[in-house]
Amino acid sequence: MQKNGRMANIELLRILAMVMVVVMHFLYYSGSLMEAGVAAGSRKIIGTLIEAFCLVAVNTYVFISGYFGVKSNFKISKAAALLCQIWFYSILIFLALFALGVPTNGYGEGNLNIYGLASYLFPIETEHYWFATAYFMLYLLTPVLGTAVKNMSKRRLQITLGGLLILFCGIKSFSPIEFVVDNYGYDFAWFICVYLVAAYLGLYGSKFFEKKGWMIYGLSALGSFLLQLLLWAVCQKSSSFAYYFTVPFHYNFILCLTGAIGLFYGFLQIRIKEGRLSQIIRKLGTLSFGIYLLHEHIDLRGIWYEFLGKVVNPGRNQGLPYFFAELFFCLFILFGAGILIDWMRSLLFAAAGNALGKTPLGKKIRELDEEGRI
């Protein structure tokens, strides 16, 4: 472990979670997922199986924050850095595409779109990136959540968590009808639930998850896949369960939560020897969020698969060899480009941070961060 406390095994998990996110987006944009009432070939069945094992990525990312965040302090500088990182991608990618003459959400057919421009300037408020929006809002709440968790008795925290999980996860996981308040886990309300579960386990631990982490992850993912396979067969004869067919792949589905917890504890047991490898893993972990901000940019998310897919599979063949060729090629390009761009961004931010640190604003931010450690 380094002085900054980052654990190489958890940073490796963070990298894997981001890889899983890219894989899920590839499966969606390439049409490689089973659909209710639609015939499914081997490509879609395999794609859905892979999705089941990757779906825990988002919950895992939030879980890491809650597990360690409850023991750390909120920093204004970190919140500002996260916001600036989001701005860096939302604005810079637009400007680059604009300079190249590529139609964008903010500029098309020779005209500027004021509503489109707002998505670059206000990425949090417009949900340019839904995950970044929810994650940033969650981070702003961490001082409140952390204080509440550490000042509540274990029993009261258990009751609170039980109520939240029943409301946001338990009932919907078994209901064949869609609830108005259910956003499938795509919002910071669900992120709060995951954060609190992680905070609870971070404070009190769980021998069950510590011993059975890998098994819980595998069974949860496999269970989600088999349930969806069953529901797909049912939907071939009746459309009554068309909504519930999608539930096993919602982030607030019970097996998606247990799978994320299991995967986290599985990685928690991994030991990576200190040295060059652990240093590389830590560095890649700190840069991995840039992969998401790059390929899910509003102007890129709908076109990167079409472009990269044609490079490796110009004939758009549907066989499994072509499927895996597209998958690994897209993953390699997006991961490499995301890491490279975020590394360059980190150098720019480091230089800007050093310059800002000498100004009155920089000194004030540092004072506020130091006050938060008391």
PLY file of the C-alpha trace (Angstrom):
ply
format ascii 1.0
element vertex 374
property float x
property float y
property float z
element edge 373
property int vertex1
property int vertex2
end_header
0.00 0.00 0.00
1.24 3.46 -0.84
1.27 6.44 1.48
-1.96 7.69 -0.08
-3.65 4.47 1.08
-4.67 3.19 -2.38
-4.75 -0.60 -2.44
-3.51 -2.17 -5.66
-6.12 -4.95 -5.56
-8.97 -2.45 -5.26
-7.51 -0.29 -8.03
-7.40 -3.43 -10.17
-11.07 -3.93 -9.37
-11.76 -0.32 -10.34
-10.05 -0.94 -13.70
-12.04 -4.14 -14.22
-15.27 -2.31 -13.41
-14.51 0.26 -16.11
-13.70 -2.52 -18.59
-17.06 -4.07 -17.74
-18.79 -0.75 -18.43
-17.21 -0.56 -21.89
-18.23 -4.18 -22.57
-21.83 -3.46 -21.57
-21.98 -0.43 -23.85
-20.51 -2.48 -26.69
-23.16 -5.16 -26.21
-25.91 -2.55 -26.26
-24.72 -0.56 -29.27
-23.88 -3.67 -31.27
-27.34 -5.17 -30.70
-25.87 -8.22 -28.98
-28.45 -8.59 -26.21
-31.60 -10.72 -26.03
-34.90 -8.89 -26.42
-38.37 -9.84 -25.22
-40.41 -11.47 -27.96
-37.51 -11.44 -30.44
-35.65 -14.50 -31.68
-32.17 -14.85 -30.18
-29.19 -16.46 -31.89
-25.92 -17.54 -30.33
-24.50 -13.99 -30.51
-27.30 -12.54 -28.39
-27.31 -15.41 -25.92
-23.55 -15.17 -25.39
-23.81 -11.37 -25.24
-26.50 -11.58 -22.55
-24.40 -14.05 -20.55
-21.42 -11.68 -20.67
-23.69 -8.79 -19.69
-24.84 -10.71 -16.61
-21.27 -10.95 -15.33
-20.49 -7.30 -16.18
-23.66 -5.70 -14.82
-22.20 -5.38 -11.31
-19.69 -2.78 -12.54
-21.65 0.35 -11.59
-22.63 -0.91 -8.14
-19.04 -2.03 -7.58
-17.68 1.42 -8.41
-20.05 3.04 -5.91
-19.44 0.31 -3.34
-15.71 1.02 -3.37
-16.44 4.67 -2.58
-18.72 3.81 0.32
-16.52 1.11 1.84
-13.47 3.36 2.06
-15.20 6.75 1.99
-16.84 6.30 5.38
-13.34 6.14 6.91
-11.97 9.14 5.01
-12.70 12.87 4.87
-14.57 14.95 2.33
-12.29 17.26 0.34
-13.48 20.30 -1.55
-10.41 20.00 -3.76
-11.42 16.47 -4.78
-14.97 17.56 -5.64
-13.61 20.46 -7.69
-11.12 18.17 -9.44
-13.89 15.70 -10.32
-16.07 18.48 -11.73
-13.16 19.89 -13.74
-12.40 16.42 -15.09
-15.99 16.08 -16.32
-15.84 19.56 -17.86
-12.54 18.72 -19.54
-14.14 15.92 -21.54
-17.57 17.44 -22.13
-16.14 20.68 -23.55
-12.90 19.55 -25.16
-14.43 16.71 -27.19
-17.08 19.07 -28.52
-14.46 21.62 -29.53
-12.35 18.94 -31.21
-15.29 17.60 -33.20
-16.40 21.15 -34.04
-12.94 21.94 -35.40
-13.05 18.78 -37.53
-16.47 19.72 -38.94
-18.23 16.75 -37.36
-21.93 17.38 -36.53
-22.48 17.49 -32.77
-25.28 17.89 -30.27
-24.39 21.57 -29.94
-23.68 22.36 -33.58
-25.25 20.87 -36.64
-26.46 21.92 -40.09
-24.52 25.17 -39.79
-26.27 26.38 -36.64
-25.42 26.55 -32.97
-27.92 24.85 -30.67
-28.16 26.68 -27.34
-29.80 23.68 -25.67
-27.11 21.39 -27.01
-24.36 23.73 -25.83
-25.81 23.61 -22.32
-24.98 19.89 -22.12
-21.28 20.74 -22.45
-21.25 23.71 -20.07
-23.54 22.15 -17.45
-22.80 18.42 -17.66
-24.06 17.71 -14.14
-27.32 19.64 -14.43
-28.14 18.22 -17.89
-27.02 14.66 -17.09
-24.58 14.70 -19.98
-23.18 11.62 -18.28
-25.84 10.08 -16.05
-23.29 8.15 -13.96
-21.01 11.16 -13.50
-24.00 13.24 -12.42
-25.17 10.71 -9.84
-21.62 10.03 -8.63
-20.80 13.72 -8.23
-24.01 14.39 -6.31
-23.26 11.38 -4.11
-19.80 12.69 -3.34
-21.26 16.04 -2.26
-23.44 14.14 0.20
-20.66 11.98 1.64
-19.98 14.31 4.63
-23.62 13.99 5.67
-23.80 10.26 5.01
-20.50 9.56 6.73
-21.43 11.56 9.81
-24.83 9.87 10.03
-23.42 6.36 9.68
-20.66 6.87 12.27
-23.05 8.42 14.80
-25.84 5.85 14.49
-25.94 2.67 16.50
-25.42 -0.53 14.55
-29.04 -1.54 15.16
-30.46 1.78 13.92
-28.28 1.62 10.84
-29.49 -1.91 10.13
-33.12 -0.77 10.37
-32.46 2.21 8.07
-30.67 0.04 5.52
-33.41 -2.57 5.68
-36.08 0.03 4.92
-34.12 1.59 2.06
-33.30 -1.76 0.46
-36.90 -2.95 0.68
-38.10 0.28 -0.91
-35.48 0.66 -3.64
-34.47 -2.94 -4.27
-36.50 -5.67 -2.57
-40.02 -5.02 -3.81
-39.04 -4.11 -7.38
-36.91 -7.25 -7.69
-40.01 -9.42 -7.47
-42.70 -7.15 -8.91
-43.92 -7.91 -12.47
-45.20 -4.34 -12.77
-43.15 -1.17 -13.15
-43.24 1.44 -10.38
-43.31 5.15 -11.18
-40.55 5.95 -8.70
-38.26 3.19 -9.94
-35.37 4.48 -12.08
-33.76 1.02 -12.37
-30.80 2.20 -10.27
-29.82 4.94 -12.72
-29.84 7.74 -10.15
-28.09 8.95 -7.03
-30.94 7.74 -4.79
-29.85 4.17 -5.50
-26.22 5.21 -5.22
-26.96 6.39 -1.69
-28.33 2.95 -0.84
-25.25 1.19 -2.22
-22.96 3.69 -0.47
-24.66 3.08 2.89
-24.50 -0.71 2.47
-20.79 -0.39 1.72
-20.26 1.97 4.65
-21.99 -0.46 6.99
-19.83 -3.36 5.80
-16.75 -1.14 5.96
-17.44 -0.43 9.63
-18.72 -3.79 10.81
-17.49 -6.27 8.22
-19.10 -9.53 7.08
-17.48 -12.93 7.55
-19.99 -14.45 5.15
-19.02 -12.19 2.24
-15.33 -12.39 3.16
-15.39 -16.19 2.85
-17.88 -16.57 -0.01
-17.24 -13.46 -2.14
-16.30 -15.16 -5.40
-19.07 -17.73 -5.08
-21.69 -15.05 -4.39
-20.56 -13.06 -7.41
-20.66 -16.07 -9.71
-24.03 -17.35 -8.49
-25.59 -13.87 -8.60
-24.48 -13.27 -12.20
-25.46 -16.75 -13.33
-28.79 -16.43 -11.55
-29.57 -13.16 -13.35
-28.74 -14.76 -16.70
-30.84 -17.89 -16.10
-33.79 -15.81 -14.89
-33.66 -13.65 -18.00
-33.34 -16.75 -20.17
-36.48 -18.14 -18.53
-38.34 -14.85 -18.92
-37.30 -14.67 -22.57
-38.89 -18.08 -23.16
-42.05 -16.91 -21.40
-42.17 -13.71 -23.48
-42.08 -15.78 -26.66
-45.59 -16.92 -25.78
-46.91 -13.92 -23.86
-46.04 -10.22 -23.63
-47.35 -9.96 -20.06
-43.83 -10.21 -18.65
-42.14 -7.91 -21.15
-41.24 -5.44 -18.40
-40.09 -8.02 -15.86
-37.85 -9.48 -18.57
-35.65 -6.40 -18.14
-35.59 -6.40 -14.32
-32.70 -8.89 -13.82
-30.49 -6.37 -15.63
-31.46 -3.34 -13.55
-28.78 -1.97 -11.23
-31.13 -2.09 -8.24
-32.05 -5.75 -8.82
-31.17 -7.79 -5.75
-28.75 -10.13 -7.54
-26.92 -7.18 -9.12
-26.29 -5.80 -5.63
-25.19 -9.11 -4.11
-22.98 -9.77 -7.15
-21.22 -6.43 -6.69
-20.64 -7.08 -2.99
-19.33 -10.56 -3.76
-16.95 -9.30 -6.44
-15.63 -6.59 -4.11
-14.90 -9.05 -1.33
-13.34 -11.45 -3.81
-10.86 -8.77 -4.86
-10.37 -7.71 -1.26
-8.78 -11.10 -0.61
-6.30 -10.75 -3.49
-2.78 -9.83 -2.49
-0.60 -7.97 -4.99
3.06 -7.72 -4.10
4.45 -4.22 -3.84
6.60 -3.27 -6.81
6.41 -2.08 -10.37
3.20 -3.97 -11.14
1.31 -2.54 -8.18
2.46 0.97 -9.13
1.19 0.53 -12.68
-2.15 -0.80 -11.44
-2.56 2.18 -9.09
-1.78 4.62 -11.88
-4.20 2.98 -14.31
-6.86 2.93 -11.59
-6.62 6.69 -11.11
-6.95 7.22 -14.89
-9.72 4.72 -15.59
-12.63 7.14 -15.10
-11.45 8.95 -18.23
-12.38 5.87 -20.28
-16.01 6.39 -19.33
-15.95 10.15 -19.89
-14.46 9.62 -23.36
-16.61 6.93 -24.91
-19.87 8.02 -23.26
-19.56 11.64 -24.36
-22.89 12.73 -25.83
-21.33 13.23 -29.27
-19.41 9.95 -29.30
-21.60 7.37 -27.60
-23.75 6.78 -30.66
-20.98 6.62 -33.27
-17.88 4.91 -31.85
-19.22 1.39 -32.37
-20.20 2.06 -35.98
-16.75 3.43 -36.72
-14.66 0.85 -34.85
-16.89 -2.06 -35.80
-16.42 -1.37 -39.50
-12.66 -1.35 -39.09
-12.47 -4.90 -37.80
-15.64 -6.27 -39.41
-16.44 -4.25 -42.56
-18.86 -6.90 -43.83
-20.88 -6.75 -40.60
-20.81 -10.54 -40.30
-22.78 -11.87 -37.35
-20.83 -15.01 -36.42
-19.29 -15.44 -32.96
-15.68 -15.03 -34.21
-16.62 -11.62 -35.63
-18.49 -10.77 -32.42
-15.42 -11.41 -30.27
-13.15 -9.66 -32.77
-15.32 -6.52 -32.57
-15.56 -6.76 -28.78
-11.83 -7.03 -28.11
-10.90 -4.46 -30.74
-13.35 -1.86 -29.40
-12.26 -2.60 -25.84
-8.57 -2.27 -26.72
-9.01 1.03 -28.59
-11.35 2.67 -26.07
-9.33 1.56 -23.05
-6.03 2.66 -24.60
-7.37 5.99 -25.86
-9.13 6.71 -22.55
-6.02 6.02 -20.47
-3.76 8.02 -22.79
-6.04 11.07 -22.89
-6.63 11.03 -19.15
-2.89 10.72 -18.53
-2.35 13.89 -20.58
-5.21 15.53 -18.69
-3.63 14.58 -15.38
-0.39 16.29 -16.40
-2.27 19.47 -17.32
-4.26 19.37 -14.10
-1.11 18.82 -12.04
0.51 21.88 -13.59
-2.67 23.92 -13.12
-2.97 22.69 -9.52
0.57 23.77 -8.70
-0.12 27.21 -10.14
-3.47 27.50 -8.36
-1.96 26.42 -5.06
0.03 29.65 -4.90
-3.04 31.86 -5.34
-5.42 33.05 -2.59
-8.12 30.69 -3.94
-5.78 27.71 -3.81
-4.72 28.51 -0.27
-8.35 28.87 0.81
-9.27 25.47 -0.67
-6.30 23.90 1.11
-7.39 25.47 4.41
-10.92 24.15 3.99
-9.61 20.66 3.25
-7.41 20.77 6.34
-10.36 21.86 8.46
-12.27 18.85 7.22
-9.64 16.52 8.67
-10.20 17.74 12.21
0 1
1 2
2 3
3 4
4 5
5 6
6 7
7 8
8 9
9 10
10 11
11 12
12 13
13 14
14 15
15 16
16 17
17 18
18 19
19 20
20 21
21 22
22 23
23 24
24 25
25 26
26 27
27 28
28 29
29 30
30 31
31 32
32 33
33 34
34 35
35 36
36 37
37 38
38 39
39 40
40 41
41 42
42 43
43 44
44 45
45 46
46 47
47 48
48 49
49 50
50 51
51 52
52 53
53 54
54 55
55 56
56 57
57 58
58 59
59 60
60 61
61 62
62 63
63 64
64 65
65 66
66 67
67 68
68 69
69 70
70 71
71 72
72 73
73 74
74 75
75 76
76 77
77 78
78 79
79 80
80 81
81 82
82 83
83 84
84 85
85 86
86 87
87 88
88 89
89 90
90 91
91 92
92 93
93 94
94 95
95 96
96 97
97 98
98 99
99 100
100 101
101 102
102 103
103 104
104 105
105 106
106 107
107 108
108 109
109 110
110 111
111 112
112 113
113 114
114 115
115 116
116 117
117 118
118 119
119 120
120 121
121 122
122 123
123 124
124 125
125 126
126 127
127 128
128 129
129 130
130 131
131 132
132 133
133 134
134 135
135 136
136 137
137 138
138 139
139 140
140 141
141 142
142 143
143 144
144 145
145 146
146 147
147 148
148 149
149 150
150 151
151 152
152 153
153 154
154 155
155 156
156 157
157 158
158 159
159 160
160 161
161 162
162 163
163 164
164 165
165 166
166 167
167 168
168 169
169 170
170 171
171 172
172 173
173 174
174 175
175 176
176 177
177 178
178 179
179 180
180 181
181 182
182 183
183 184
184 185
185 186
186 187
187 188
188 189
189 190
190 191
191 192
192 193
193 194
194 195
195 196
196 197
197 198
198 199
199 200
200 201
201 202
202 203
203 204
204 205
205 206
206 207
207 208
208 209
209 210
210 211
211 212
212 213
213 214
214 215
215 216
216 217
217 218
218 219
219 220
220 221
221 222
222 223
223 224
224 225
225 226
226 227
227 228
228 229
229 230
230 231
231 232
232 233
233 234
234 235
235 236
236 237
237 238
238 239
239 240
240 241
241 242
242 243
243 244
244 245
245 246
246 247
247 248
248 249
249 250
250 251
251 252
252 253
253 254
254 255
255 256
256 257
257 258
258 259
259 260
260 261
261 262
262 263
263 264
264 265
265 266
266 267
267 268
268 269
269 270
270 271
271 272
272 273
273 274
274 275
275 276
276 277
277 278
278 279
279 280
280 281
281 282
282 283
283 284
284 285
285 286
286 287
287 288
288 289
289 290
290 291
291 292
292 293
293 294
294 295
295 296
296 297
297 298
298 299
299 300
300 301
301 302
302 303
303 304
304 305
305 306
306 307
307 308
308 309
309 310
310 311
311 312
312 313
313 314
314 315
315 316
316 317
317 318
318 319
319 320
320 321
321 322
322 323
323 324
324 325
325 326
326 327
327 328
328 329
329 330
330 331
331 332
332 333
333 334
334 335
335 336
336 337
337 338
338 339
339 340
340 341
341 342
342 343
343 344
344 345
345 346
346 347
347 348
348 349
349 350
350 351
351 352
352 353
353 354
354 355
355 356
356 357
357 358
358 359
359 360
360 361
361 362
362 363
363 364
364 365
365 366
366 367
367 368
368 369
369 370
370 371
371 372
372 373
